[in-house]
Amino acid sequence: MKQNENLILVGKKAILVPYKPCHVERYHEWMTSPFLQEMTASEPLTLEEEYEMQRSWHVDDNKCTFIVLAWNDDAPAFDKTWTGDDVRKHARMIGDVNIFLNDPDDDTTFGEIEIMIAEEKYRRHGFGLEALQLMMAYGALELEIKTFHAKISTKNTPSIHLFESKLGFYEVSRSAVFEEVTLEWSIHDGSGPSEYGAKQSPACHAKYKDLQTLWGTTFALQWEEAAST
């Protein structure tokens, strides 16, 4: 998606940066892991195929992708005078977060969200949660998404717990064949043919207010194109 092609979002722990060619090689290394392939329902690609996917996603208005970074252990405290290049120098790749605008009826207020924290040492330490909150805030307030779905392997109980207990998602379906559960978060009123939001709880609207607050305090930078080579 070109809309976020030069956008950096700086959180307290996680930083979201656009997916650039300089990230592809490390991403490809991650996706050779059988564990990550299973958790993300992904097939292994060649390095050239990964580069081609990055190029195609960059121009696809239905795919919004950020790479998740974490500050290096020796990084100085973030300064609001920093540039995007400063962020790149003091942080490392740990995963990615995506929104796919893939509603079968082309409802642009619907998005499927997914997160992968590929670096094991950064799992279960709040990086995934903050990355999801930043992504949901961007999706809800900039892309005008009202309903998020997350499809998660039934084996990935920590991720299911994260979405349900921390983000206000609720289960809408479960597939024994694909061994995955579909969770929903929605501020839609549940009317219309899609019935998005029909099972929503007050937690969704409470979380939406939290996202508005987060978005109002999130620091945004521009990615310098020179840093992407």
C-alpha positions as CSV (number, residue, x, y, z in Angstrom):
1,M,0.0,0.0,0.0
2,K,1.5,3.3,-1.0
3,Q,-0.5,5.2,1.6
4,N,2.0,4.1,4.3
5,E,5.1,3.8,2.1
6,N,7.1,6.5,4.0
7,L,5.3,6.4,7.4
8,I,7.1,5.5,10.7
9,L,5.1,5.1,13.9
10,V,7.0,5.3,17.1
11,G,5.6,3.6,20.2
12,K,7.0,3.2,23.6
13,K,8.4,-0.3,22.8
14,A,7.6,-1.1,19.2
15,I,8.2,0.9,16.1
16,L,6.4,0.4,12.8
17,V,8.2,1.1,9.6
18,P,7.1,0.5,6.0
19,Y,8.2,-2.8,4.4
20,K,11.2,-1.9,2.2
21,P,13.6,-3.9,0.0
22,C,16.2,-3.7,2.8
23,H,14.0,-5.8,5.0
24,V,13.4,-8.7,2.6
25,E,16.5,-10.8,3.2
26,R,15.9,-10.9,7.0
27,Y,12.2,-11.6,6.4
28,H,13.1,-14.4,4.1
29,E,15.3,-15.9,6.8
30,W,12.5,-15.9,9.3
31,M,10.1,-17.6,6.9
32,T,12.4,-20.7,6.6
33,S,11.3,-21.6,10.1
34,P,8.7,-24.5,10.0
35,F,7.2,-23.1,13.3
36,L,6.6,-19.6,11.7
37,Q,5.2,-21.2,8.6
38,E,2.7,-23.2,10.6
39,M,1.7,-20.3,12.8
40,T,1.2,-18.0,9.8
41,A,-0.2,-20.6,7.4
42,S,2.5,-19.7,5.0
43,E,4.4,-21.5,2.3
44,P,8.2,-21.0,1.9
45,L,9.3,-18.8,-1.0
46,T,12.6,-18.2,-2.7
47,L,14.4,-15.0,-2.0
48,E,13.5,-13.7,-5.4
49,E,9.9,-14.5,-4.8
50,E,10.1,-12.6,-1.5
51,Y,11.4,-9.5,-3.3
52,E,8.7,-9.8,-5.9
53,M,6.1,-10.0,-3.1
54,Q,7.5,-6.9,-1.4
55,R,7.3,-5.0,-4.7
56,S,3.7,-6.2,-5.4
57,W,2.5,-5.4,-1.9
58,H,4.0,-2.0,-2.1
59,V,1.6,-1.0,-4.9
60,D,-1.4,-3.0,-3.7
61,D,-4.0,-0.7,-2.1
62,N,-5.6,-3.7,-0.3
63,K,-2.4,-4.7,1.6
64,C,-1.1,-2.5,4.4
65,T,2.2,-3.8,5.9
66,F,4.6,-2.5,8.5
67,I,7.8,-4.1,9.7
68,V,7.9,-4.2,13.5
69,L,11.2,-2.9,15.1
70,A,12.4,-2.9,18.7
71,W,15.1,-0.6,20.1
72,N,18.6,-2.0,20.3
73,D,19.8,-2.7,23.8
74,D,22.3,0.1,23.6
75,A,20.0,2.6,21.9
76,P,19.9,6.0,23.5
77,A,16.5,7.4,24.6
78,F,14.3,8.4,21.7
79,D,14.5,12.1,20.9
80,K,11.7,13.8,19.0
81,T,14.3,15.6,16.9
82,W,15.4,12.2,15.4
83,T,14.8,11.4,11.8
84,G,13.6,8.2,10.3
85,D,17.2,7.3,9.6
86,D,18.1,7.7,13.3
87,V,15.3,5.2,14.2
88,R,16.6,2.7,11.6
89,K,20.1,2.9,13.1
90,H,19.0,2.3,16.7
91,A,16.4,-0.4,16.2
92,R,16.2,-4.0,14.8
93,M,13.6,-6.0,13.0
94,I,11.5,-8.4,15.1
95,G,8.4,-9.1,13.1
96,D,5.6,-7.6,10.9
97,V,2.0,-6.6,11.2
98,N,-0.5,-6.5,8.3
99,I,-4.0,-5.4,7.4
100,F,-5.6,-7.0,4.3
101,L,-8.7,-5.2,2.9
102,N,-10.1,-8.5,1.6
103,D,-13.9,-8.3,2.2
104,P,-15.6,-10.5,-0.5
105,D,-18.1,-7.7,-1.1
106,D,-15.4,-5.0,-1.2
107,D,-16.5,-3.4,2.1
108,T,-13.5,-1.1,2.7
109,T,-14.4,-0.7,6.3
110,F,-13.4,-4.3,6.9
111,G,-9.8,-5.5,7.4
112,E,-8.1,-8.8,8.3
113,I,-5.3,-8.1,10.8
114,E,-2.3,-10.3,11.6
115,I,0.9,-10.1,13.6
116,M,4.1,-12.0,13.7
117,I,6.8,-11.5,16.2
118,A,9.5,-13.6,14.6
119,E,12.3,-13.0,17.0
120,E,11.6,-15.4,20.0
121,K,13.3,-13.2,22.7
122,Y,10.7,-10.4,21.9
123,R,7.6,-12.6,22.3
124,R,5.3,-12.2,25.4
125,H,7.0,-8.9,26.4
126,G,4.4,-6.4,25.1
127,F,5.9,-5.8,21.6
128,G,3.2,-7.6,19.8
129,L,0.4,-5.9,21.8
130,E,1.8,-2.4,21.1
131,A,2.3,-3.2,17.5
132,L,-1.3,-4.3,17.1
133,Q,-2.6,-1.3,19.0
134,L,-0.6,1.0,16.7
135,M,-1.8,-0.8,13.6
136,M,-5.4,-0.9,14.8
137,A,-5.2,2.9,15.5
138,Y,-3.8,3.5,12.1
139,G,-6.4,1.3,10.4
140,A,-9.4,2.7,12.3
141,L,-8.5,6.3,12.2
142,E,-6.6,6.7,8.9
143,L,-8.1,3.8,6.8
144,E,-11.6,4.2,8.4
145,I,-11.8,0.5,9.2
146,K,-14.7,-0.4,11.5
147,T,-14.3,-4.2,11.7
148,F,-11.2,-6.3,12.1
149,H,-10.9,-10.0,11.8
150,A,-8.0,-12.1,13.0
151,K,-7.6,-15.7,11.8
152,I,-5.3,-17.6,14.2
153,S,-4.2,-21.2,14.4
154,T,-6.0,-23.0,17.2
155,K,-2.5,-24.1,18.3
156,N,-1.5,-20.5,19.0
157,T,-3.2,-20.1,22.3
158,P,-1.0,-17.1,23.4
159,S,-2.1,-15.1,20.4
160,I,-5.7,-16.0,20.8
161,H,-5.5,-14.9,24.5
162,L,-3.8,-11.6,23.4
163,F,-6.5,-10.7,21.0
164,E,-9.4,-11.6,23.3
165,S,-8.1,-10.4,26.7
166,K,-6.1,-7.3,25.6
167,L,-7.8,-6.0,22.5
168,G,-11.5,-6.9,23.0
169,F,-11.8,-9.4,20.1
170,Y,-14.4,-12.2,20.3
171,E,-14.8,-15.5,18.5
172,V,-17.2,-15.6,15.5
173,S,-16.2,-18.9,13.9
174,R,-13.9,-21.9,14.2
175,S,-12.7,-24.3,11.5
176,A,-11.7,-27.8,12.4
177,V,-10.5,-28.4,8.8
178,F,-8.1,-25.5,8.8
179,E,-7.5,-25.6,12.5
180,E,-8.0,-21.9,13.0
181,V,-10.3,-19.6,14.8
182,T,-11.7,-16.3,13.5
183,L,-11.9,-13.5,16.0
184,E,-13.6,-10.2,15.4
185,W,-13.4,-6.6,16.7
186,S,-16.1,-4.2,15.4
187,I,-17.7,-0.9,16.0
188,H,-20.2,-1.6,13.2
189,D,-23.8,-1.7,14.3
190,G,-24.4,-5.3,13.0
191,S,-26.9,-4.2,10.4
192,G,-26.6,-5.0,6.7
193,P,-25.8,-8.3,4.8
194,S,-22.4,-8.7,6.4
195,E,-23.6,-8.7,10.0
196,Y,-20.2,-7.4,11.1
197,G,-20.5,-6.4,14.7
198,A,-23.6,-8.5,15.5
199,K,-21.7,-10.0,18.5
200,Q,-19.8,-7.0,19.6
201,S,-19.5,-6.1,23.3
202,P,-19.0,-2.7,25.0
203,A,-15.3,-3.6,25.1
204,C,-15.0,-2.7,21.4
205,H,-16.2,0.8,21.8
206,A,-14.0,1.2,24.9
207,K,-11.0,0.0,22.9
208,Y,-11.9,2.4,20.1
209,K,-11.6,5.3,22.5
210,D,-8.3,4.0,23.6
211,L,-7.2,3.8,20.0
212,Q,-8.2,7.4,19.5
213,T,-6.1,8.5,22.5
214,L,-3.2,6.4,21.3
215,W,-3.3,7.9,17.8
216,G,-3.4,11.4,19.2
217,T,-0.1,10.8,21.1
218,T,1.7,8.6,18.6
219,F,4.9,10.2,17.2
220,A,5.1,9.9,13.4
221,L,8.2,10.3,11.2
222,Q,9.0,10.0,7.5
223,W,11.2,7.2,6.1
224,E,14.0,8.7,4.1
225,E,14.2,6.9,0.8
226,A,18.0,6.8,1.0
227,A,17.7,4.5,4.0
228,S,15.8,1.9,2.0
229,T,18.6,1.0,-0.3
